Amino acid sequence: MSSPANTTPVAPLQLLLIASLLVLGSLAFAGTWVIVAAACHGRAGWMALVAALNAIAWLRMAKARPGAHRAMLAVFATSASIALGDWLVAALPIGAQVNQSPLEAAQRMGPDFGWMLIRLGSTPLDWSLIAVALVIALRLGR
């Protein structure tokens, strides 16, 4: 009796590759978001949509098998990219005030202060774009 192709176990090396690519992709994307936000002199909330496409592309490059697991990984990677990108973008004006990079400023921001900056800097459109990005990641991640 043969088993379907989707039920065969994933090799540990492939799992490590998928995890590594998602972490690297999320970190690289967050850095890109900061550069775009600094160049646009704004939050660049539309980058959340690009974060979803970025996560899906990384999963497909890693040859992750289609299905619910890949969709959940896409949502997780998109969420991580958005959270880190938002955090670093919120740190941009703080770093500029004290002559630090966004990464240095983000390391010094506490969670309450960072969340307050994200809430104050986000418009309803930004929150809507984040929700749409997560839906895109879920749908296209399958």
C-alpha positions in Angstrom: 0.0 0.0 0.0 1.6 3.3 -1.1 1.2 6.5 0.8 0.3 9.8 -0.8 3.2 12.2 -1.5 1.9 14.8 1.0 2.1 12.5 4.0 5.8 11.6 3.6 7.9 13.0 6.4 10.0 16.1 5.8 13.8 15.7 6.2 15.3 17.5 9.2 17.7 19.2 6.9 14.8 20.6 4.9 13.1 21.8 8.1 16.3 23.6 9.1 16.5 25.2 5.6 12.9 26.4 5.8 13.4 27.8 9.3 16.7 29.5 8.3 15.2 31.0 5.2 12.2 32.4 7.0 14.3 33.9 9.8 16.8 35.5 7.3 13.9 36.6 5.0 12.1 38.2 7.9 15.2 40.0 9.1 16.1 41.2 5.7 12.6 42.4 5.0 12.4 44.3 8.2 15.7 46.1 7.3 14.3 46.9 3.9 11.1 48.3 5.4 13.2 50.7 7.6 15.1 51.9 4.5 11.8 52.5 2.6 10.2 54.2 5.5 13.2 56.5 6.0 13.3 57.3 2.3 9.5 58.0 2.2 9.7 60.0 5.5 6.7 58.0 6.7 5.6 54.7 8.0 5.2 52.9 4.7 2.4 50.7 5.9 1.9 49.3 2.5 5.1 47.3 3.0 3.0 44.8 5.1 1.5 43.6 1.8 5.0 43.1 0.4 5.9 41.2 3.7 3.3 38.6 2.8 4.6 38.1 -0.7 8.1 37.9 0.7 7.2 35.2 3.1 5.4 33.2 0.4 8.4 33.5 -1.9 10.9 32.3 0.7 8.7 29.3 1.5 8.4 28.4 -2.2 12.2 28.8 -2.7 12.7 26.4 0.3 10.3 24.0 -1.5 8.0 23.8 1.5 5.2 21.4 0.8 1.8 23.1 0.0 -0.9 22.8 2.6 -2.1 24.2 5.9 1.4 24.0 7.4 2.9 26.1 4.7 0.0 28.6 5.1 0.6 28.9 8.8 4.4 29.3 8.3 3.6 32.1 5.8 1.3 33.8 8.3 3.9 33.5 11.0 6.8 34.8 8.9 4.6 37.7 7.7 3.6 38.5 11.3 7.3 38.4 12.4 8.3 40.7 9.5 5.6 43.2 10.2 6.3 43.2 14.0 10.0 43.7 13.5 9.5 46.2 10.7 7.0 48.2 12.7 9.3 48.2 15.8 12.3 49.4 13.8 10.2 52.1 12.0 8.9 53.3 15.3 12.6 53.6 16.5 13.5 55.7 13.5 12.6 59.1 15.0 13.9 58.2 18.4 17.2 57.2 16.9 17.4 60.4 14.9 16.8 62.5 18.0 19.7 60.9 19.9 22.0 60.2 17.0 21.6 56.4 17.0 20.7 53.9 14.3 17.2 52.5 14.3 18.6 49.2 15.6 20.3 50.8 18.5 17.2 52.9 19.4 15.0 49.8 19.1 17.2 47.9 21.5 16.7 50.7 24.1 13.0 51.1 23.6 10.8 49.3 26.2 7.8 47.3 25.1 5.3 49.8 26.4 7.0 52.8 24.7 7.5 50.9 21.5 3.8 49.8 21.4 2.7 53.3 22.1 4.8 54.6 19.2 3.4 52.0 16.9 -0.2 52.8 17.9 0.3 56.5 17.6 2.0 56.3 14.2 -0.4 53.8 12.6 -3.6 54.9 10.8 -6.7 52.7 10.3 -5.4 52.1 6.7 -2.1 50.7 8.1 -4.0 48.3 10.4 -6.2 47.3 7.5 -3.2 46.6 5.3 -1.7 44.4 8.0 -5.0 42.4 8.2 -5.0 42.1 4.4 -1.4 41.0 4.4 -2.1 38.2 6.8 -5.1 37.0 4.7 -2.9 37.1 1.6 -0.2 35.1 3.4 -2.8 32.5 4.5 -4.4 32.2 1.1 -1.3 32.2 -1.1 0.7 30.3 1.4 -1.2 27.1 0.8 
